[in-house]
Amino acid sequence: MVSAETKSVIDRAKSIYGDKLQTILESQHMHRFVAIEPESGDYFLGDSFDEAVKSARTKYPSRLSYTIRIGHRTAFHI
C-alpha cells in the first residue's frame, strides 16, 4: 500500500510532467528517465533510472521524487 505522502508526491509529479514537461521532454529526450521533485518542480534527467534518482537525491536528499521513463507509461516494463 502506498502512503498518503507518497501518493501526493506521485500525483503532483505526474501533474507537473503532463502540464509542463511532457511535450518538451518527449520531443528531445525520448526513452531517457526523469525524476521529478514536486515541491520545487525541479527535474533531473538520466540515461538510467539510477542516474536520474541519484541526481534528484543529491540536490534534495530528504525529499521524495517520482521517476518515469520519458514516453512510457511506467519506468519499467516487466
C-alpha positions as CSV (number, residue, x, y, z in Angstrom):
1,M,0.0,0.0,0.0
2,V,1.2,3.5,-0.9
3,S,1.3,6.1,1.9
4,A,-0.6,9.3,1.6
5,E,2.7,11.2,1.4
6,T,4.0,9.0,-1.5
7,K,0.6,9.3,-3.3
8,S,0.8,13.0,-3.0
9,V,4.3,13.1,-4.5
10,I,3.2,10.9,-7.4
11,D,0.1,12.9,-8.1
12,R,1.9,16.2,-8.1
13,A,4.8,15.0,-10.1
14,K,2.5,13.5,-12.8
15,S,0.7,16.8,-13.0
16,I,4.0,18.7,-13.5
17,Y,5.0,16.2,-16.2
18,G,1.7,16.4,-18.0
19,D,1.3,20.2,-17.7
20,K,4.8,21.4,-18.2
21,L,7.4,18.8,-19.2
22,Q,5.8,16.1,-21.4
23,T,5.9,18.0,-24.7
24,I,9.4,19.3,-24.2
25,L,10.9,16.1,-22.9
26,E,9.2,13.7,-25.3
27,S,10.5,15.7,-28.3
28,Q,14.1,15.9,-27.1
29,H,14.7,13.0,-24.5
30,M,12.6,10.1,-25.5
31,H,13.3,6.8,-23.6
32,R,15.5,8.5,-21.0
33,F,14.5,8.8,-17.4
34,V,13.3,11.8,-15.5
35,A,13.0,12.2,-11.7
36,I,10.6,15.0,-10.7
37,E,10.8,16.6,-7.3
38,P,7.3,18.1,-6.9
39,E,7.9,20.7,-4.1
40,S,10.4,22.6,-6.2
41,G,9.2,21.5,-9.7
42,D,12.8,20.6,-10.5
43,Y,13.5,17.6,-12.7
44,F,16.6,15.5,-13.3
45,L,17.3,13.6,-16.5
46,G,19.3,10.4,-16.7
47,D,20.1,7.7,-19.2
48,S,19.3,5.2,-16.4
49,F,16.8,5.1,-13.6
50,D,19.6,5.2,-11.1
51,E,21.2,8.2,-12.7
52,A,18.0,10.3,-12.6
53,V,17.3,9.3,-9.0
54,K,20.8,10.0,-7.8
55,S,20.7,13.5,-9.3
56,A,17.5,14.2,-7.5
57,R,18.7,12.8,-4.2
58,T,22.0,14.8,-4.4
59,K,20.1,18.1,-4.6
60,Y,17.2,17.1,-2.3
61,P,18.4,14.3,0.0
62,S,15.4,14.5,2.3
63,R,12.6,14.8,-0.3
64,L,10.8,12.2,-2.4
65,S,10.8,12.4,-6.1
66,Y,8.9,10.4,-8.8
67,T,10.8,8.9,-11.7
68,I,9.4,7.8,-15.1
69,R,10.7,6.8,-18.4
70,I,10.0,9.5,-20.9
71,G,7.5,8.5,-23.5
72,H,6.3,5.4,-21.5
73,R,3.5,4.9,-19.0
74,T,5.8,3.3,-16.5
75,A,9.5,3.4,-15.7
76,F,9.9,-0.3,-16.3
77,H,8.2,-3.0,-18.4
78,I,8.1,-6.5,-17.0
